[in-house]
Amino acid sequence: MNILDQIMARKRVEIAERKAVISAQTLRESPLFGRVVNSARASILAPGSTGIIAEFKRQSPSKGVINDQADVATTTAGYVAAGAAVLSVLTDEPFFGGKPADLQAARQANPHTPILRKDFVADEYQLLEAKAWGADLVLLIAACLTPAEVRSLSAQAHDLGLEVLLEVHDADELERSLCETVDLVGVNNRNLKTFVTDIGTSMQLVSHIPDQFVKVTESGLHDAATMASLHTAGYQAFLIGEAFMKTTNPAGALQTLVNEYNPLIMRKHAHVTV
């Protein structure tokens, strides 16, 4: 099995284990379940937004340990102070070192910022978990799900008040999986089967994403010039984690990137206006 197959096989076991310990009804009765969620779409499209989805990620299958010292509450609060429009928090433990407590800590530290539960969602139960832990939107990965599952899970997420980020890796996934109950479409430049990263993937797919969806580019984003090019191509949001987390000060790294990115965008807008 490739890495993605391994992750999904383990995830199905994990879901069954969680269901045996905490019932769906218990999740629905949790204190955070009834809260009004923060809209990632609105935050990204707001005037002056950086469009940056800043991610807290301790490790990955391809890179191993990235940062096992950073505190999630401190880091995510720093991200928001530095200009993050949305936060992303990994909750997969076996492969990414995340846990539910990370999302809950980020929620407590950032009550008004949209937070993505970054995980491999394959069951409605995980949507209930996301809402109970304080998430505002969930990730659906087209490579892991059938088109029918994407439609069903995204509709169920909307019923819970959650927004949906659909992640695709190629035109085929986009064509077969895109549906009306998706809010944001993310193009992952990293192939989850080989973990090879190519920014060209985003450039190739941007024109295939209807404008009704917020367009997100993910993975391999390290510099302001690349972000500016992707913005010009049509992307409104940038999911970035490793570039920040591999430093000793992730929030400071985000601030540096924002300081470099904003002048580039302002110049481009000024040029267009003239």
N, C-alpha and C positions, 0 to 999 in steps of 0.2 A: 504494500500500500504506500501511496505517496503521503506527504505530511498532512495534507488536508483530509484524506481518508482516515488517517490515524486519529486526528483531532475529532472528527465527527463520530467515529466509533467509540472513543472514550466519552464524548459528550452525551451520547445516548445512555450510556451506563450511569453517568453522573446525574442526568435528569431523573432517571428511575430511582436512584438513591435519595435524591432530594425530595421527591414526591412521597417517599416512604417515611420521611422524617417530619416534613412540614406540609400540611394540606393546603389546597388551593384556597379554601375558606379562611384559613389562618392568615394567608397572605393578604386576602381582601380586607381583613380586619386590622391590618397593621396601621400604625399612626399616619404614615406618609401616603397611604394608598388613596385617600380622598382629596389630596392636595390638588390645586390647579397647576398644571404643568407650565413650564416656560417654553415658549416657541423658539426652536432653533432656526426655523425658517425666517421668522421675524427678526431675530437677532442678527442673522447673517445679512439680510437685505436692508437693515436700518442704515440711514445716512451716516457716513463716517466709520462704518464697521470695517474691521480688518479682514473679516471673513475667515479668520484663523480658528480652526478646531484644534485646540491644544490637547495633546494626549499624555496621560500618565501611564507609562508602561515600564515595568521592571525588567522584563526579559522577553525573548522571542525564540522560536525554534531555529531561526537562521543565524541570529547574532549571539545567542546565549544570554548571559547576564549583561544587561545594559546599565542598570543603576539599581542596586538593592539597598541604597542608603537614604534615598530621598523620602521625605515624609509627605504623604498624599495631601493632607489638609494644607500644609504650608506651601507645597508646590502648586496646587491648583488655585489657591488664593493668589499666589504670585502671578500665575498665568492670567487671571482675570484682571489684576492690577496693571499688567503689561499690555492688555488689549485683546485678550482672547475673546472671541464672540461666543464660542461654545467650548465645553470641556468634553473630553472623551476619556473614559476610565475602563481599563481592562478588568474583567471579572473572571476570566478563565485562569484557573490555577495550575493545572498540570503542565501546560505549554508556555503560558505567559506570566505566571507568578502572581496573577491577580486574585482578588477575593471580594465577596460582597461587602465586607467592612470598608474596603477602599472606596467604593461608590457611596456608601453611607457617610463616610468621613468627608468626601468631596461635597456631598449635598449639604451637610451641616455647615461647612466652611463657606459655601457659595449658594445661599438660598435663592438668589434671583437669576442665576446663570443657567442656561440650558445644559444638561448633561446627557451624553450618549452612553448607554450601556454597551460597551464594546465586547462582544462575545459571539459565539456561534449558535444562533437561535434556530431551533428546529421544532419547538413545541410551544403551545400556548402557555404552558406553565411558566416558561421563562419570561414571557411578557408580564405575567402577574408578579413574578419576582422583581422585574425591572421597576414596575410601578411601586411596589412595596419598599424597595430599597432607595427610591428617590430619583430614578431616571426620568428624563423627559422625552427621550427618543431611543429607538432601538435600531440595531443593524440587522439587515437581512442580506445574506450573501448568496447571490444567484448561483454560484458554483456548488453550493451545498444543498440547494432546494429545487424542487420542481416548480414550474410556473404556477401550478395550482396551489402549491404550498405558499409561494410568495403572495398570491392573491388572498388566500385565507388568513395567513398570519398578519399581513398588513391591514386587512379589514378588522381583525380582532384587536390589533394595536390601536387603531383609530377608535374602536368602541371603548377602549380604556382611556382615551384622551392622549395617547402617545403618538408622536410623530415617527416617521419611518425613513431611514436612510437605506436605499437599495444599493448594494455594491456589485459592480460588474467588472469583468476583466477583458471582455472582447465584445464585438458587435453581435455575435450570436446570443450571448447571455443577455445583452441589452434588449434585443428584439423579442426574445421569448419571455422575458421576465417583467418588463415594464408594464405597470398597470396604474389605474387612477388613484389607488389607495396608497401610493408612494408619495412622499413629500420632497425628498432630496435624492439625487442620483450621484453616487460616487464611483469614479473610475479609479480602480486600484492599479497603480503602475507596477506593483509587485505581483508576479504570478504566484499564487498560493500553492501551486503544485511543484514549482521549481525554485521559487523564491528569488528569481531573477527580476531585477527592477529596470524599467524602461519608460522614461517620461513620454516618449513618443506614443505610448498607448493612449494617454489623455488627449494628445493632439489629434490623434486619428478618430477618436470617438465623440469629441465635443459637438460636432455638427449633427450627430445622430440623436442627441438628447433634446427632446422638445423643450421649448423655453418655459413651459409651465412649471417645470421642475427646477429646484435649486441645483446647480451643477457644482459638484465637489471633486477635486482631484486629490488623490491619496498616495502616500508613500514616495520616498526618494526625493522629497523636497528639502533642500538644504540652503538655498540662497535666494536673495530678493530678486535677482534678475530672472531666474527661472519662474518664480511666482508671478512677476510682472508679465512675462510672456504668456503664461497660462491664463492670467486675467484678461489680457488682450484677446486671447483666443475664445474667451467666453465663460471661463470658470469664475464662480462667485465665492467659493470657499476652498480652503486648503487644510487637509487633515495632516498634522505634523506631530510626531512624537519622538522618534529616535534622535532627530537632530538636536532636540532640547535635552532629552533624558540622558544622553551620553556625556553631558557636561556636569560639572559639580554644582552649577546653578541654573537649572532648567528655565526658571522664570526670567533670569537675566539674559539667557540666550534668546528667549522669545522677544524680550524688549529690544535687544540689539537688532534682531531681524525686522521688527516693526519699524524701528528707526531708519533702517536701510530701505525698506519696502515703500513706506508712505511717500517719500519724495519722488520715487520712480513713478508711482501711480498718479501723483499730482501733476508731474510733467507730461505724462501721456494724456491726461484729461485736458490740460491746458493747450496742448498741441491740437487736440481734436476740436476744442472750442474755437481756436484761432482759424 
